[in-house]
Amino acid sequence: MPGLFLQAVNFTLPAEFIPYPRLPAKAIFTKFLTLDRFNLNRYCLNLEKLQEFKAMLICHNFNLIPFEDFSVGADNRALQYGDGVFDSMICIAGRIRFFEDHFERLSSGAAALKLVMSESFNVANIEKAALETCLANGQSNSCRVKIIAFRKPGGLYGPVNNHFDFIITTAPFVPAADKRRFNVQFCTGAHVQFSKWSAYKTLSSLTYVMAAKERDELGADELILTDANGAIAECTSSNIFWMKHGVIYTPDLRTGCKEGILRKNLRQYFFEQHVQWLEVFKSKVDLQEADAVFAANASGIFPFLKIEERELNYSVYESGVLAGMSSVFEKDNNN
């Protein structure tokens, strides 16, 4: 029963949604009462799209401007060719999780695309600009932050200018009401491919768009993507990990998976716990033999309870080394 599930998770409506004049808190809570577990998580994601209920600002090349005032020309290379990189991160209580790691990945992605960074585009200035954008939008307590860098206009496939413009946007962040994944399938319509820039988040993200569309059409909680040779690579928006006989496995970057921020921090966590960590090329069969499987990104860690027809025991995540994984977030908050 939907109502029973809501009571079980003791769901509390995030305070940031209460002030919306056209969406009273009572109406939102009534809506939640009609949702089952699967659709509650989907609805939480939809709540992040409510910017239209308040004026939003974005940062464009260090200048805060109204969202509706930002526009690009028809010659914009992000529009024409998907020529650029981005990174998304989570801001909680006025602090952006793992910001230095995110900025390092964004900078490395820009370098892989041979974009030229100005001296002002540095970790201190960009973090300050991002936090100011969160504050200006009244979202410092909980929001998603997205930094998008795109090459300046000019040229056809071959650019004539390797400098870039950037924007920083924010959107409300509502953590998933239930991080467990009860229905995980394998993606059949899209595959990842290794390149010098595949580890980074580029604006050419059609693979993930189509994978997410397939996931939603299947009614699945998550899809597992492979490379063209069938090697396990990642999930629609997170890295994938599994444990077998006390060893932690994750796909090698040469499968084409992203170099995830949680991937980096979990590697360090397991190293400190003296747990063996292997980056591998493994198939669907190897994954089906695992003792535990989970996905992770900067917004959380997501245990898998069922992959296709095979059920996994959730108790594995409640004790031992896997139970302590969430400490990576606490460690970041204490830095």
N, C-alpha and C positions, 0 to 999 in steps of 0.2 A: 504494500500500500504506500503511495507517495507520502502521505502524512506521517506514517510510522518512520519512514526513512529520515524525514526532516527532523523529527524528534530525536532520532538516534544520533545524528551528527550535531545536535544542539546548534543549529545554524543561527547566526546573528547577522542581520543586515548591516553592511558596512555604512558607517555614519556619513561618508562622503556623498551617498546617494539621497539622503533624506532631504536636503535643502532644495532639490529640483522642484520648481513651482508647478511644473506640468506633470510631475510623476510623484505623487505623494507616497510616503513610506508604507501606508496601509495598503495601497494598491499594489506596490511591489511585493509585499509580504504575501498578499492574497495570491499573487501570481506564482510565488514559490510553492505554495501549498498544493498547486495543481500539477507539480512536476515530479517525475520519478527520478531515480539516481542518475541515469544516463542523461536525461534532458536537463537536469539541474546543472550539471557541469557545462553543458552547451549554453544554458541560459546565463551562467556566470560569465562566460566568454562574451555573450552578446551585451551584457551590461557595460563592457568596456567600450562599446561603441556609442555611448550616450553623450558624446561631446556636444551634440547639437542643442542640448539643454542649457548650455552656458557658453559664453564667449571664450574661445581658446586662442592662445598665442603660440607662435612657433619662433624658434631662433633661426634666422637666416644670416649666415656669415657674421655671427656675433650680434646681430640686431634683432630685438624682439618686435614682431609685427603680428597683427591679427591674422588668424589662419586663413580667413577668406580673402585677405589681400595678397597672399602669395600666389604667384603664377609662374609658369615657364613658357618659353617660346616654342614654336613648332620645331626648332632646330636643337632643342635640348637633347643631349646625348643619352640621358637616362630614359627619356621617352623613345628616342629613335633606336637605340641599340642596347638598352640595359647596361650602359657603360658606367659602372660605379660600384661602390661597396656600401654596406650598412652594418650596424650592430645594434642589437636590442638588449636592454638590461632592465633590471628591476630596482626601483627606488623605494626603500622602506624607512620610515621615521627619519627622513631627511638625509639618508645615506644611500648611495648607489652601490649595490652589491658588486664586489669584484671589479670595481671600475678600472683599475690599472690593467687587469687582465683583458678586459673588454677593449680598452684603448690600444693595447699592444696588438690584439688581433686585428682591430680596425686598421691600424697603421701598417701591419704586415700585409693585409689584404690590399691596401692602397699601393704599397710597394710592388706587390705581385702584378698589379695592373699598370705599373709604371706611372702612377700618378705622383705629382710633385707636391709635397706638403710645404706650406709656408711655415716660417718660424713661429707664428702666432698659433698655429694648429698644434698645440702640445697638450700633454696630459693635464696640466694644471688649468690652463685656459678653457679646455673643453669640459672638464668636470665642473668648473665654475659656471660656465654657460648652461650646462645641462641642469644643474641644481637651481639656477635662477629661473629657468623655464618651468621646472616643476613648481617652484614657489609662486611664480606669476600666475599659474593656472590653478593654484590652490590644491595641488596634488602631492605635496612633499611627503605626506604620510604613507601613501601607497600608490604607485603608478608605474607604468611601463615607459621607458625612455628609448627613443629610437634616433640614432645618428646616421644620416644618409649623406654620403659624399659622392658627387657625380662630376665627371669630367666636363670642362667648359666647352661650349658649342664650337663647331667647326669641323669640316672634313666629312668624308663619307665613312666607310669602315675605318680608314686611317685617320686618326685625329691630327689636328694641327696645333693643339694646345693641351699640354699635359697637366696644367693646374686644375684645381677643382673648386666648386662651390659646395656648401653643405647646409643642411637644415637639421634642427633638433626638434622632435615632436614628443609630446607626452599623451598618455591615455590612461584612464583609471585601470588599476590592476586589482582584480578580484581572484584570490587564490582558489583553485579548484576545491569544491566542497568535499570531494573524495578523490584522493590521488591514486587509488588502486585502479588498475586496468583489468576489467573482467572479460573483455572481448578483443583480443589482439589477432590480427590477420596479417598475411604477407601481401605486399603490394605487387600487382601483376602488370599495371599499366605504365609504370615509370621506373627507371633504374638510374642510379648515380654513376658518374664517370670520373675517374681520377684525372687531374690536371695540376698545373703549377698553382692554380688559384682555387681548387675545389675545397680546400680546407677552410676557406673564408666565405663570408656571406656576401655574395655578389647580387646586383640588382637583377641578374638573369636567373630568376628563381622558379622557372616554369616547372621543373621537376617536382618541386615541393608543392606548388599550387595544384598540380594534377594528382599528386599523391594524397593531399588533404581532401580533394574533391572525391577521390575514390573511397577514402575512409568514411566520409560522410554519407556517400551513396550506399555503402555496405552497412551503415549503422554501427561501425566498430568504434572502440575507444582509441585504438591506435593501429597503425600499419608499420610493418618492418620492411625497409627497402633493402635491396641487394644491388650489387654491381651487375654488369652484363654477364659475368661468369657464374653468377649465383652466390657469390660470397656475401654474407651478412654485412651490411654497411651501417645503417642507422635507422632512426624512425622519422616521422614526418617533420618534427621540429626539435628533436633531441637525439643525443647519443644513446646507444644501447650497450648494456653490460650483462654479463651472466657469471654465475659462480658454479664451479663443479669441483668437488673434492677439495674445497677450501682455496681454490685458485680463482682469481678474478680475470675474466677475459673481456676484451673489447675489440672491435674491428681496427685493423691497421688503417692509418690515414690513406694509404695507397688504394684502399677500396673506393675512395672518393668521398668519404664521410667528412663532416665538419670537425674542426679542431675545437671542440666544445669547451666552454669555460668550466663547467662542472667536471668534465672529463679530466682537465688539468688538475683541478683541486682534489678530485677523488683519487687520482694517481698518487698525489702527495699523502693523502689520508691513509691509503692502504700501505704505502711505503712505511709510514710512521707506525702502523699497526703490525708490521713485519708479515704482511700478506703478499703472496706472489701475485704479480700483475703481468699479464701477457697481452700484447697487441697482435692480433692474428687475422688470418684469412680462414674463415670457417663457414660451413654451409648450414642450411636449414636443419639437417639431421643433427649436427653438433649442438645446435641451440635447443632442439627438442629433448636432448639428453641432460640438460643443465639442471642443477638443484634449485636455482633461483635465477630469475631474469628481471631486469628493471631498466627503465629509461631515466635520463636525468638531463636537465638543463638549468639555467640560472633561476628559473621559477620554482624548481622543486625536484624531488625524486619520486618516481612513479613505479611501484611494484606491479609486475604482471602476475595475474592470478590464473589466466587461461590463454594459451596460444593455440589457435585453431581448436582442436578437440582435446588437447592435453592440459590438464589442470595442474597448477603449482601450489605448493603449500605456503600459505601466508606466514605461518609461524616462524619460518626461516628468517624473516625480516624483523622479528620481535626479540631476538636474542643474538648473542655473538657479535661478530664484527659488523654485520650489515645493520644492526640496530643503531650503531653509532654514526652512520653516514651523515645524518643531518647536522652533525657537529661542524661540518665544513662551513655552514652558514653562520654558526655562532662564532667560529674562529675569525671569519671575515669581519663580523661586526665588532670584534674586539681589537682589530688592527688599528 
